[in-house]
Amino acid sequence: MVRYLRVLLSVVGLLVLQVNAQEFPNKMLSLVVPYPAGGPSDVVARKIQPDLMKSLGQNIIVENISGASGSLGVQRVISNGADGYTALMGTPMELVQAPLALSAVKYKPEDMRLAGIVMNTNMVLVGRKNLPFNTVEELIAYAKNPKNKELTYGSLGAGSMYHLVAERFKQLTKIEMLHVPYKGGAPLMQDLLGEQIDLVFIPLAGNLPSLIESGQIKAFGITTASQHPNFPKIPTMSQVKGLKDFLFDIWIGIEVPRNTPEPAMIKWHQAVANLKDAPDVRKAIEDMGGRQPQKMLNQADLDKFYKQEIARYQAIAKSINLEAQ
């Protein structure tokens, strides 16, 4: 009798899961962009919106909830509950790095779960056009020469992607550079073009390629294992001695609260996977300087990847004694 009841309960449980999978979603969904309208995450969100709606069979509204390095948007998603109806257009910047840098952030990266990666954008080391060197090797040699003035590098603040990548570069090459934090990308680029700062690690996207091609700034290396197909003239950082594993990119993906039911996770994961077959999405991403993932990871691999990203940036933050402000 007990065995019969156990089998019956198992069958009922499976039926409930199947019903839930069929029922989700049965109302409008929300995709939160944690930055203002017009930024890279917002542009991507609105470009994939029609395809996501087609895959999920429901309308999706894109909401811009910006502020506090993107953390306000993450908090909105968490506060709305883990039912799968509110998702985040997330990047490692607000998910992993904001909690490292801002004491006001109360969530942890582990409070969210990655359902799929939409695109990747590589980081590139660029500098003002009149720097007296043209390669990463020459940069390192210049910085190690005590006769030369200390180099400066810009970032979007302590704990930002720009900051952590530059600090890792300093560690591996054993050079010194002065950190100059900015409150936004526009003033940072203005000072780089105005030759007020020397260097910056920045996403290879937007109008950056045209600034490089026109000679307004120098590009020294891209943070990939192999040369970028769209920018073959830029060498890889990994070619430099001691920088073999210097690989960084900014991924943009769909995140949901950690305890989101598995049927909803499956639906979001499949919806992102379906974007691979959307030519208009691919073109829009490439026009921005990004790339779709070469291989769509399954959910187990996504969980593993996200865990590794958290550990990597936390390790860098710990190594530079970063304290949340």
KAQUIZI-V742629 format. One record per backbone hydrogen bond with DSSP energy under -1.0 kcal/mol. NH is the residue of the N-H (numbers start at 1). CO is the residue of the C=O. Records with the same first field share a line. If there is no record, write none. Layout:
NH = CO ; CO
//
This chain:
5 = 1
6 = 2
7 = 3
8 = 4
9 = 5
10 = 6
11 = 7
12 = 8
13 = 9
14 = 10
15 = 11
16 = 12
17 = 13
18 = 14
19 = 15
20 = 16
21 = 17
22 = 18
23 = 19
24 = 20
29 = 59
30 = 85
31 = 61
32 = 87
33 = 63
39 = 36
43 = 39
44 = 40
45 = 41
46 = 42
47 = 43
48 = 44
49 = 45
52 = 48
53 = 49
54 = 50
55 = 51
56 = 52
57 = 53
61 = 29
63 = 31
65 = 33
71 = 68
72 = 67
74 = 70
75 = 71
76 = 72
77 = 73
78 = 74
79 = 75
80 = 76
81 = 78
83 = 81
87 = 30
88 = 255
89 = 32
90 = 88 ; 253
95 = 91
96 = 92
97 = 92
98 = 93
101 = 97
102 = 98
105 = 102
111 = 108
112 = 109
113 = 256
115 = 254
118 = 252
119 = 252
120 = 291
121 = 250
123 = 248
124 = 202
125 = 221
126 = 200
127 = 218
128 = 198
131 = 128
139 = 135
140 = 136
141 = 137
142 = 138
143 = 139
144 = 140
148 = 145
153 = 178
154 = 199
155 = 180
160 = 157
164 = 160
165 = 161
166 = 162
167 = 163
168 = 164
169 = 165
170 = 166
171 = 167
172 = 168
173 = 169
174 = 170
175 = 170
178 = 151
180 = 153
182 = 155
188 = 184
189 = 185
190 = 186
191 = 187
192 = 188
193 = 189
194 = 190
195 = 192
196 = 191
199 = 152
200 = 126
202 = 124
204 = 122
205 = 203
206 = 288
208 = 205
211 = 207
212 = 208
213 = 209
214 = 210
215 = 212
216 = 211
217 = 211
218 = 127
220 = 125
221 = 125
222 = 235
223 = 123
224 = 222
231 = 228
234 = 231
237 = 222
239 = 236
240 = 237
243 = 240
246 = 243
247 = 245
248 = 223
250 = 121
252 = 119
253 = 90
254 = 116
255 = 88
256 = 113
258 = 111
260 = 257
265 = 261
266 = 262
267 = 263
268 = 264
269 = 265
270 = 266
271 = 267
272 = 268
273 = 269
274 = 270
275 = 272
276 = 273
277 = 274
278 = 275
282 = 278
283 = 279
284 = 280
285 = 281
286 = 282
287 = 283
289 = 286
290 = 285
291 = 120
302 = 298
303 = 299
304 = 300
305 = 301
306 = 302
307 = 303
308 = 304
309 = 305
310 = 306
311 = 307
312 = 308
313 = 309
314 = 310
315 = 311
316 = 312
317 = 313
318 = 314
319 = 315
320 = 316
321 = 318
322 = 317
325 = 101
//
